[in-house]
Amino acid sequence: MARYSIGIDLGTTHSAVSSFELPRETVRGHEQSVLQIAQVVKPGTVDELPLLPSFLYLPNKNEFPDGSLALPWNKKSDDLIGDFARSHGSKVPARLVSSAKSWLCHPGVDRSAPILPWQAPPDVEKVSPLEASARYLRHLRTAWEHKYHGEKLHEQEVVLTVPASFDAAARDLTTQAAMQAGLENIVLLEEPQAALYAWIEALGEGFRKQLKIGEVILVIDVGGGTTDFSLIAVTEKKGDIHLTRLAVGDHILLGGDNMDLTLAHTLNQRLLNEGKKLDQWQFHSLTYACREAKERVFNDSKIKKTPIAVASRGSALIGGTIKTELTREEVEELLTDGFFPKTKINEMPVTTRRTGFAQMALPYAPDPAITKHLAAFLTHQAKALTGNSELPAALKGKSFIHPTAILFNGGVFKAETLRERVVDAVNSWLRVENGEPAKELQGIDLDLAVARGAAYYGWVRQGHGIRIRGGTARAYYVGVEAAVPAVPGFEPPINALCVAPFGMEEGSEAQIPPQEFGLVVGEPTRFRFFSSSLRRQDKPGDVIADAARDEELEELSPIETSLPAKDSKAGNFIPVNLQAMVTELGTLELRCLEKNGSGRWKLELNVRMKE
């Protein structure tokens, strides 16, 4: 039996680990143990810090003396992860891997291929987003096992967090990274839910006094790489309080990384005006310097300005560096007005690109206005939740969902001005429809909440406390080619067959009513999948015609594979029935059962095939 529940926050810019002793029946008087993570802070020096910066530096063969990167559990280590990787890598960005988590959810690249650092010179040995994530998790595992002598992390109840908007492919890749790091049988938890669990644990039974039956909590999680929205309803069943996840937002690649770039572009323009032009890698160094400056400003309210230095590539500049500075006023003005502008509830984000060509990189959201994305989320969900029995009656019939409480998560919201701007924006929308103002829920550590909430959730899974319910945050569909006569120049439309309805509980199965489906086996083929966070009414077996034209459906990454064939059936259509299951890891398994035969095939959504 596991002794600890371990919560791991594998973040875009920082990672953290927290432990919770499982034998306890209550949390009263219990303090979670946040792991102080050993990491190299300068050559030959190791320190223990509560956060592990999610940065991997790939050093030159002779860049550091032998043993200078040693860790307490590996004296011959040549892996450079964490604090010194970030600080040193900012000076040599061509060898620094960052934002691996954002790349892990990028469907436009091979996430198992060595592509990072992105656009690095040929002499740099690259790693894949999957490998980088596995190395971070391996560092966290070995650091924990070194601290807890004799304990093995894989023998504990391990809860690993992911953005709520991660699709099945990104979830499975996260699971693969954990397995490569020596962690098996992990449980995945959405980060906004982990933040709410942390808030519940922090308040103990006092949380019941802050929330009333009928309230809807809006969790806004802006991390280093993504912006996540979740709605959680407070309901009552048989006299007990229940928490039900109503909705999550679509995947929005927008967060602290975008803010760092904004600050860097502003300073770059200032330097150009001073006659100082930066090359590509100097601009990368400037971006990392802006990230550190932003964190210093957010972490210390006394700082009014902070210096910025970028190494010079030429000999004309005295001191070999290009120097400038960022003021607190500049940081707050650029980030508040740029990312949280005052908008109306009907102002939607820009969704189209301005040119036909774009540089291949991370697919950042075209519109940086987080308040516009939030308005779109609340408006679209009001339509999607029409008729939902979990939605409080007082909130029905509105043009957008009226949250009654807001919980912030993510290091970005250390800035009080950003939290205030979001609350002001939401309450300005509520006033238009005579709604009551939303209150801010406080009391969590924005750096450690996700790890702490994940560890607490492991204890909840043992039958204690209160559990957030809700099942899958989307409905899932498989593409089925329509049976139409052949017409020159016309491709048959693809219909979407619902295989997993919205809210399907993990560990449950869905039986698709028998229909005539043909499965191609024995030759390469392509399986198309779709999802929707808006279609709540669809049931297994429902068919949406011409899926590519339905605005409520989003096409996911296809599976390209060849299913094994028996005897002479290769290349033929095999009549099959379908079954679907959502695993505890959030992976959708689609099972194909041959009619009147022994053939059995299984597809795991967007990831891989098993016999």
C-alpha positions in Angstrom: 0.0 0.0 0.0 1.3 3.5 -0.9 2.4 5.6 2.0 2.3 8.9 0.3 0.2 10.7 -2.3 2.6 12.7 -4.5 1.4 15.7 -6.5 3.6 16.7 -9.4 3.1 20.0 -11.3 5.1 19.6 -14.5 4.9 23.3 -15.5 6.0 25.2 -18.6 8.4 27.4 -16.6 8.5 25.8 -13.2 7.8 22.3 -11.7 7.0 21.4 -8.1 6.4 18.3 -6.0 4.3 17.9 -2.8 3.7 14.9 -0.6 0.7 14.0 1.5 0.6 11.1 4.0 -2.2 8.7 3.0 -3.0 6.9 6.3 -4.6 10.1 7.8 -8.4 10.1 8.0 -8.6 13.9 8.2 -6.4 16.8 7.1 -6.7 18.6 10.5 -3.3 19.6 11.8 -1.6 18.1 8.8 1.0 20.0 6.8 1.8 19.0 3.3 5.5 18.5 2.6 6.7 20.5 -0.4 9.8 19.0 -1.8 12.9 21.1 -1.7 14.4 20.1 -5.0 18.2 19.7 -5.2 19.6 21.4 -8.4 22.8 23.0 -9.7 22.7 26.7 -9.1 26.3 27.3 -10.3 29.1 25.0 -11.3 30.1 22.9 -8.3 27.2 24.2 -6.1 23.9 22.5 -5.4 21.0 24.1 -3.6 17.6 22.9 -2.6 14.7 25.1 -3.9 10.9 24.6 -3.8 10.7 25.1 -7.6 12.6 23.4 -10.4 12.7 25.8 -13.4 11.6 23.7 -16.4 14.7 24.4 -18.5 17.2 21.9 -19.9 20.7 23.1 -21.0 22.6 21.0 -23.5 26.3 21.8 -22.8 29.3 21.5 -25.1 31.4 18.5 -24.4 34.1 20.5 -22.7 32.0 23.4 -21.5 32.1 22.6 -17.8 34.8 20.9 -15.7 34.2 17.2 -14.8 32.0 16.9 -11.8 30.9 20.5 -11.7 27.3 19.4 -12.6 27.2 16.6 -10.0 24.0 16.0 -8.1 23.7 14.4 -4.7 22.4 11.1 -6.3 24.7 11.2 -9.4 28.2 12.5 -9.0 28.9 12.0 -12.7 25.7 13.8 -13.9 26.1 15.8 -17.1 22.4 16.7 -17.2 21.8 20.4 -16.5 18.2 21.1 -15.4 16.8 23.8 -13.3 18.1 27.1 -11.9 21.5 27.2 -13.4 20.2 25.8 -16.7 17.9 28.7 -16.9 20.4 31.4 -15.9 23.3 30.1 -18.0 21.1 29.2 -20.9 19.8 32.8 -21.1 23.4 33.7 -22.2 23.6 30.8 -24.7 20.0 30.3 -25.8 20.9 28.1 -28.8 21.6 25.4 -26.3 18.6 26.0 -24.0 15.5 23.9 -24.1 12.4 25.8 -22.8 8.6 25.5 -23.1 8.8 21.8 -23.7 5.3 21.4 -22.3 4.0 23.8 -25.0 5.8 21.8 -27.7 4.4 18.6 -26.2 0.8 19.7 -27.1 1.8 21.0 -30.6 0.1 18.7 -33.2 2.0 20.3 -36.0 5.3 18.7 -35.2 6.6 15.3 -34.3 6.7 15.5 -30.6 8.9 12.4 -30.3 11.5 13.8 -32.7 14.6 15.7 -31.6 13.5 19.3 -32.5 14.6 21.3 -29.4 16.1 23.8 -29.0 14.0 25.0 -31.9 16.1 26.2 -34.9 19.3 25.5 -33.0 22.6 25.3 -35.1 23.5 21.8 -36.5 26.3 21.3 -33.9 23.8 21.2 -31.0 22.5 17.8 -30.2 18.7 18.2 -29.9 16.1 16.4 -27.8 12.4 15.8 -28.4 9.7 17.5 -26.3 8.9 14.0 -25.0 12.5 13.4 -23.9 12.8 16.9 -22.3 9.6 16.3 -20.3 10.9 12.8 -19.2 14.2 14.3 -18.0 12.4 16.9 -15.9 10.2 14.1 -14.3 13.3 11.9 -13.8 15.0 14.7 -12.0 11.9 15.2 -9.8 11.7 11.5 -9.1 15.3 11.0 -8.1 15.3 14.2 -6.0 12.3 12.9 -4.0 13.7 9.4 -3.6 17.0 11.0 -2.4 15.1 13.0 0.2 12.9 10.1 1.3 15.5 7.5 1.9 14.3 4.0 1.1 11.0 5.1 -0.5 10.4 4.6 -4.2 8.2 7.2 -6.0 6.6 4.7 -8.3 5.3 2.8 -5.3 3.3 5.9 -4.1 0.0 7.3 -5.3 1.3 9.7 -8.0 -0.9 12.4 -9.4 0.5 14.3 -12.4 -1.2 17.5 -13.6 -2.0 18.6 -17.1 -3.8 21.7 -18.5 -7.5 21.1 -18.7 -7.3 21.9 -22.4 -4.8 19.1 -23.2 -6.2 16.8 -25.8 -5.9 13.0 -25.7 -2.6 13.0 -27.6 -0.9 15.5 -25.2 -2.2 13.6 -22.2 -0.9 10.3 -23.5 2.5 11.9 -24.3 2.7 13.2 -20.8 2.0 9.7 -19.6 4.7 8.3 -21.8 7.2 10.9 -20.4 6.3 9.7 -16.9 6.9 6.1 -17.8 10.3 6.9 -19.4 11.1 8.7 -16.1 10.3 5.5 -14.1 6.8 6.5 -13.0 4.1 3.9 -13.7 0.4 3.9 -12.9 0.1 7.6 -12.5 -3.2 9.5 -12.4 -3.7 12.7 -14.5 -5.5 15.7 -13.0 -6.5 18.9 -14.7 -4.6 21.9 -13.3 -7.6 24.1 -12.6 -9.1 21.3 -10.5 -5.8 20.9 -8.7 -5.9 24.6 -7.8 -9.4 24.3 -6.4 -8.4 21.3 -4.4 -5.5 23.3 -3.0 -8.0 26.1 -2.0 -10.3 23.6 -0.3 -7.4 22.0 1.6 -6.1 25.4 2.7 -9.5 26.4 4.1 -10.4 23.0 5.6 -14.1 22.9 6.5 -14.2 26.7 6.3 -14.6 26.5 2.5 -18.3 25.6 3.1 -18.8 29.0 4.6 -17.4 30.8 1.6 -19.5 28.9 -1.0 -23.2 28.5 -1.2 -25.3 26.0 -3.0 -26.0 27.4 -6.5 -22.7 29.2 -7.0 -20.5 28.7 -10.1 -16.7 29.0 -9.6 -14.6 30.3 -12.5 -11.1 29.0 -12.3 -8.7 31.1 -14.4 -5.2 29.5 -14.8 -2.6 31.5 -16.8 0.7 29.7 -16.7 3.9 30.0 -18.6 2.5 28.5 -21.8 -1.3 28.2 -21.7 -4.5 29.9 -20.5 -7.1 27.6 -19.0 -10.7 28.3 -18.1 -12.9 26.0 -16.0 -16.4 26.3 -14.6 -17.3 24.3 -11.4 -20.8 24.3 -10.0 -21.6 24.0 -6.3 -24.7 21.7 -5.9 -26.4 19.7 -3.3 -27.4 16.0 -3.4 -29.1 14.3 -0.4 -28.0 17.1 1.9 -24.3 16.8 0.9 -22.4 19.5 -1.0 -21.2 18.5 -4.4 -18.7 20.1 -6.9 -19.3 19.4 -10.5 -17.0 20.5 -13.4 -19.4 22.1 -15.9 -17.0 23.1 -18.7 -13.4 23.7 -19.7 -12.1 26.1 -22.3 -10.4 25.2 -25.6 -6.7 25.0 -25.8 -5.2 28.5 -25.8 -1.4 28.8 -26.2 -1.2 32.1 -24.4 0.6 32.9 -21.2 3.8 34.0 -19.5 5.9 33.2 -22.6 3.9 35.7 -24.6 4.3 38.3 -21.9 8.1 37.8 -21.9 8.1 38.3 -25.7 6.1 41.5 -25.3 8.6 43.0 -22.9 11.5 41.9 -25.1 10.0 43.5 -28.2 9.4 46.7 -26.3 13.0 46.8 -25.1 14.3 45.8 -28.5 12.6 48.8 -30.1 14.2 51.0 -27.5 17.6 49.6 -28.2 17.1 50.1 -32.0 16.3 53.7 -31.3 19.6 53.9 -29.5 21.4 52.4 -32.5 21.9 49.0 -30.9 20.7 46.1 -33.1 20.3 42.6 -31.7 20.7 39.4 -33.7 18.4 36.4 -33.4 20.2 34.8 -30.4 20.7 38.1 -28.6 17.0 38.7 -28.9 16.4 35.2 -27.3 18.7 36.2 -24.5 16.8 39.5 -24.1 13.6 37.5 -23.8 15.0 35.3 -21.1 16.3 38.3 -19.3 12.8 39.9 -19.5 11.3 36.7 -18.0 13.6 36.9 -15.0 12.9 40.7 -14.6 9.1 40.1 -14.8 9.4 37.4 -12.0 11.5 39.7 -9.9 8.9 42.5 -10.2 6.0 40.2 -9.5 7.7 38.6 -6.5 8.8 41.8 -4.8 6.5 44.8 -4.6 9.4 47.0 -3.5 11.2 46.7 -6.8 10.6 49.9 -8.9 13.0 49.0 -11.8 15.3 46.2 -12.7 18.4 46.1 -14.9 18.6 44.1 -18.2 21.9 43.0 -19.8 22.5 41.1 -23.0 25.9 39.8 -24.0 27.4 41.7 -27.0 28.6 39.9 -30.1 31.0 42.6 -31.2 33.9 44.4 -29.6 32.7 47.9 -30.1 30.6 48.0 -27.0 32.3 48.8 -23.7 32.1 46.0 -21.2 30.9 43.5 -23.7 27.2 43.8 -22.8 24.2 45.8 -24.0 22.4 47.3 -21.0 18.9 48.7 -20.5 16.2 48.4 -17.8 12.6 47.7 -17.1 10.5 49.7 -14.7 7.5 48.3 -12.7 5.3 50.8 -14.4 6.3 49.5 -17.8 5.8 45.9 -16.9 2.3 46.5 -15.4 1.1 48.8 -18.1 2.3 46.5 -21.0 1.0 43.4 -19.5 -2.3 44.8 -18.0 -3.4 46.7 -21.1 -1.9 44.3 -23.6 -3.2 41.0 -22.2 -6.1 42.1 -20.0 -7.7 45.0 -21.9 -11.0 46.5 -20.8 -13.5 44.9 -23.2 -17.3 44.3 -23.5 -18.8 40.8 -23.2 -19.5 40.7 -26.9 -15.9 41.5 -28.0 -14.6 38.2 -29.3 -10.9 37.4 -29.9 -9.3 37.6 -33.4 -9.0 34.0 -34.7 -7.5 34.5 -38.2 -3.9 35.1 -39.3 -3.0 38.1 -41.4 -0.8 36.4 -44.0 -0.7 33.1 -45.9 2.8 32.3 -44.6 4.0 32.2 -41.1 7.2 31.1 -39.5 6.9 27.5 -38.2 7.0 27.6 -34.4 4.6 27.3 -31.5 1.0 28.0 -32.6 0.4 30.9 -30.2 -3.1 32.3 -30.1 -3.5 35.1 -32.7 -5.2 37.5 -30.1 -3.3 38.2 -26.9 -6.3 39.6 -25.1 -7.1 37.1 -22.4 -10.2 39.0 -21.4 -11.6 38.5 -24.9 -10.9 34.8 -24.7 -12.7 34.7 -21.4 -15.7 36.5 -22.8 -15.9 34.0 -25.6 -15.7 31.1 -23.2 -18.5 32.4 -20.9 -20.7 33.2 -23.9 -20.2 30.0 -25.8 -20.8 27.9 -22.6 -24.0 29.7 -21.9 -25.4 28.2 -25.1 -23.8 24.8 -24.6 -25.1 24.5 -21.0 -28.7 25.3 -22.0 -30.9 22.6 -20.3 -28.0 21.3 -18.1 -29.5 20.2 -14.8 -26.3 21.1 -12.9 -26.5 24.8 -13.9 -28.2 26.8 -11.0 -31.6 28.1 -12.0 -30.6 31.7 -11.3 -27.9 31.5 -14.0 -30.0 30.1 -16.7 -31.3 32.2 -19.6 -28.3 34.6 -19.5 -26.3 35.6 -22.6 -23.2 34.4 -20.8 -22.4 32.3 -17.7 -22.5 34.5 -14.6 -19.7 33.3 -12.3 -20.2 34.0 -8.6 -16.6 33.4 -7.6 -13.2 33.5 -9.3 -10.2 31.5 -8.3 -6.9 32.5 -9.9 -3.9 30.2 -10.5 -0.6 30.6 -12.2 2.5 32.8 -11.4 1.2 35.5 -13.7 -1.4 36.4 -11.2 1.1 37.2 -8.5 0.6 40.7 -9.9 -2.3 42.2 -8.0 -3.0 44.6 -10.9 -3.7 41.7 -13.2 -6.1 40.0 -10.8 -7.9 43.3 -10.2 -8.3 43.9 -14.0 -9.9 40.4 -14.5 -12.3 40.9 -11.6 -13.2 44.4 -12.8 -13.8 43.1 -16.4 -16.0 40.2 -15.2 -18.0 42.4 -12.9 -18.5 45.1 -15.6 -20.1 42.3 -17.8 -22.3 41.2 -14.9 -23.6 44.7 -14.3 -24.9 44.9 -17.8 -27.2 41.9 -17.0 -27.9 43.1 -13.4 -25.8 40.2 -12.0 -24.3 40.1 -8.6 -20.5 40.9 -8.5 -18.2 37.9 -8.4 -15.9 37.5 -5.4 -12.3 36.5 -5.5 -11.3 33.3 -3.7 -8.0 33.7 -1.9 -5.7 31.6 0.1 -3.5 29.6 -2.2 0.2 29.8 -3.1 0.2 30.5 -6.8 3.5 28.8 -7.3 2.7 25.6 -5.4 -1.1 25.3 -5.5 -1.2 22.8 -8.4 1.3 20.4 -6.8 -0.4 20.7 -3.4 -3.8 20.2 -4.8 -2.7 17.2 -6.8 -1.3 15.6 -3.6 -4.5 16.4 -1.8 -6.5 14.8 -4.6 -4.6 11.5 -4.1 -5.9 11.5 -0.5 -9.4 12.3 -1.8 -9.2 9.3 -4.1 -8.9 7.2 -1.0 -12.5 8.1 -0.1 -11.9 11.2 2.0 -12.9 14.8 1.6 -14.9 16.2 -1.4 -14.3 15.2 -5.0 -14.9 17.3 -8.1 -17.1 15.3 -10.5 -17.7 15.9 -14.2 -16.1 13.2 -16.4 -14.7 14.1 -19.8 -14.6 17.8 -20.7 -15.5 17.1 -24.3 -17.6 14.8 -26.5 -15.5 12.7 -28.9 -16.3 11.5 -32.4 -14.7 9.2 -35.0 -14.9 10.1 -38.7 -16.9 7.8 -40.9 -16.8 8.2 -44.7 -20.4 8.7 -46.0 -21.7 6.1 -48.4 -22.4 8.1 -51.6 -22.0 7.3 -55.3 -18.7 8.2 -56.8 -18.7 11.7 -58.4 -15.7 13.0 -60.4 -13.9 15.8 -58.5 -16.0 15.2 -55.4 -14.7 13.6 -52.2 -17.3 11.8 -50.0 -18.1 13.9 -46.9 -16.9 12.7 -43.5 -19.6 12.2 -40.9 -18.8 12.3 -37.2 -20.0 9.4 -35.1 -20.2 10.1 -31.3 -18.3 7.5 -29.4 -17.9 9.2 -26.0 -20.5 11.8 -24.8 -19.6 14.9 -22.8 -19.1 14.1 -19.1 -18.3 10.4 -19.6 -16.8 9.2 -16.4 -13.2 7.8 -16.3 -13.2 4.1 -16.2 -16.6 3.7 -17.9 -17.6 2.2 -21.2 -20.0 3.4 -23.9 -21.8 1.0 -26.1 -22.4 2.3 -29.6 -25.7 1.0 -31.0 -25.1 -1.6 -33.7 -24.7 0.0 -37.2 -23.0 -1.1 -40.4 -19.4 0.0 -40.1 -16.6 -1.3 -42.2 -13.0 -1.3 -40.8 -10.0 -1.3 -43.2 -7.3 -3.7 -42.1 -4.0 -4.9 -43.6 -3.0 -1.7 -45.3 -2.0 1.8 -44.3 -5.0 4.0 -43.5 -5.9 7.1 -41.7 -8.4 7.5 -38.8 -9.9 10.9 -38.2 -11.3 12.1 -34.9 -13.2 15.1 -33.7 -14.1 16.6 -30.3 -16.5 19.3 -29.0 -16.7 21.2 -25.8 -20.1 22.6 -26.8 -22.2 19.7 -28.0 -23.6 18.3 -24.7 -26.7 16.6 -26.0 -25.0 14.0 -28.3 -25.2 10.3 -27.3 -23.1 7.4 -28.4 -24.2 6.5 -31.9 -25.4 9.9 -32.9 -24.1 11.0 -36.3 -23.2 14.6 -37.3 -23.3 15.0 -41.0 -20.3 16.6 -42.9 -18.2 17.1 -39.8 -15.6 19.3 -41.4 -18.3 22.0 -41.9 -19.7 21.9 -38.4 -18.3 24.9 -36.4 -19.0 23.1 -33.0 -16.6 20.3 -33.9 -12.8 20.5 -33.7 -10.7 18.0 -35.7 -8.0 16.3 -33.7 -4.7 14.8 -34.8 -5.4 11.7 -36.9 -4.1 8.2 -36.3 -2.2 6.8 -39.3 -1.5 3.1 -39.0 -2.1 -0.3 -40.4 -4.3 -2.6 -38.4 -3.2 -6.3 -38.6 -5.2 -8.5 -40.9 -5.8 -12.3 -40.8 -5.8 -14.7 -43.8 -7.1 -13.0 -47.0 -8.8 -10.1 -45.4 -6.0 -7.6 -46.0 -7.3 -4.5 -47.8 -10.9 -5.4 -47.2 -13.7 -3.8 -45.1 -14.3 -5.9 -42.0 -17.8 -5.4 -40.5 -17.4 -4.3 -36.9 -19.3 -3.1 -33.8 -17.7 -0.3 -31.7 -17.1 0.1 -28.0 -15.5 3.1 -26.3 -13.8 3.5 -22.9 -12.3 6.4 -21.2 -9.4 5.3 -19.0 -8.3 6.8 -15.7 -5.5 8.5 -17.6 -8.0 10.4 -19.8 -7.2 8.4 -22.9 -10.1 7.3 -25.2 -9.9 3.7 -26.3 -12.0 2.8 -29.3 -12.5 -1.0 -29.6 -13.5 -2.5 -32.9 -15.1 -6.0 -32.6 -15.6 -8.1 -35.7 -19.2 -9.1 -36.3 -19.5 -12.9 -36.4 -15.7 -13.2 -36.1 -12.8 -13.2 -33.7 -11.1 -10.0 -34.9 -10.4 -7.5 -32.2 -8.6 -4.1 -32.7 -8.1 -1.2 -30.4 -7.3 2.5 -31.2 -6.1 4.9 -28.5 -7.2 8.4 -29.6 -4.5 10.4 -31.4 -1.7 8.3 -30.1 -1.1 4.7 -31.0 -2.7 1.4 -31.9 -2.7 -1.8 -29.9 -3.9 -5.2 -31.1 
